[in-house]
Amino acid sequence: MLETSARLLRLLALLQARRDWGGPELAGRLGVSTRTLRTDVERLRSLGYPVEARSGVAGGYRLGAGGVLPPLLLDDEEAVAVAVGLRTAAAGGVAGIEETSVRALVKLEQVLPGRLRGRVRAVSAATVAVGGAGPRVDAEVLTGIAGAIRDRERLRFDYAGGSGGVWGEEPRGDEGDARDITNPAGNSNDARGGVLPPRVVEPHRLVAWGRRWYLVAWDNGREAWRTFRVDRMNLRTPNGARFVPRELPEEDVAEFVRRSVGEASWQYRARVKVFASAEYVKNRMPIPIEPEVIDENACIVELGSDDPHQLAVWLGLMDADFDVLNAPELAAAVRELGDRYHRAAGG
């Protein structure tokens, strides 16, 4: 059995990981009796953590927002600074820590008093960050999605297409709405171009990739796994009903996003050998790619675009030598582009 202090930390972590816990289930996870659990809950309350209890057959516990900030070794000013920093990092301000920042932000904002939440939003609204390429994502949307994943609640949202559409329009074949695993052709009988009702999904996981955020979710209307770009989502409140999580039919959710986004958005695909390091190529290309490493000075990449000519232009942006592998349409586009440059230079 865990010592009291360690058990309290474990109890707090469990309450933060899920919105609602049944009393017997929570006691079983801690290896204590329900009576000891009630005592531990009172200890947390005495420390300032707002643990709410429900009585009856469906009784249990949840961690609510309190009137004061629990003792996180942060005063009010520090709590606001941390929350604002996490919002900036979650929106892509610091590469590599976006997903961790969202998880931390959800936990922190769950217990922030209302007066501090208002200050955080005010600072965020008054601050302008000059970021790199890629769309910015509102931290409110990220935390809303992450909270729905944690609480197993369905999300309702309007979705903007990638071709200048407005909220509520069906996306037209871009990477914002990837094809599902069970329907590789991506066919749909939905009407295109009209205003549609909100999408209703069971959110599974948020994935940060290629300077963008994606949501992997089970689409209840299409009865298939889908990938959505978060910057094109306009959440509706309140959330929908609770759901029992489904198992994604792939072990690696990041690989599912990488493949499904590419398959949904690329009309033309080709393999190219580039005489440069994989890291160099990843940093130069305007689309997210994962090169196949040959050695430190060469790699093979599988690229996609709307047409071979556009892909030839992208390859020129790499500023590196390359060989086109078994892609005659791309080879012809490269020759045509080279001839145009040669004529422009007075050749």
Secondary structure, DSSP 8 states (H G I E B T S, - for coil): ---HHHHHHHHHHHHHH-S-EEHHHHHHHHTS-HHHHHHHHHHHHHTT--EEEE-STT-EEEE---SS---SS--HHHHHHHHHHHHHIIIIISTT-HHHHHHHHHHHHHH--HHHHHHHHHHHHT------SS----HHHHHHHHHHHHHTB-EEEEE--SSS--TTB---SSTTB---TT-TT----S-SSSB---EEEEEEEEEEETTEEEEEEEETTTTEEEEEEGGGEEEESS---B------SSS-HHHHHHHHHHHHH-SEEEEEEESS-HHHHHHH-SS----EEEETTEEEEEEEESSHHHHHHHHHHT-S-EEEES-HHHHHHHHHHHHHHHHHTT-
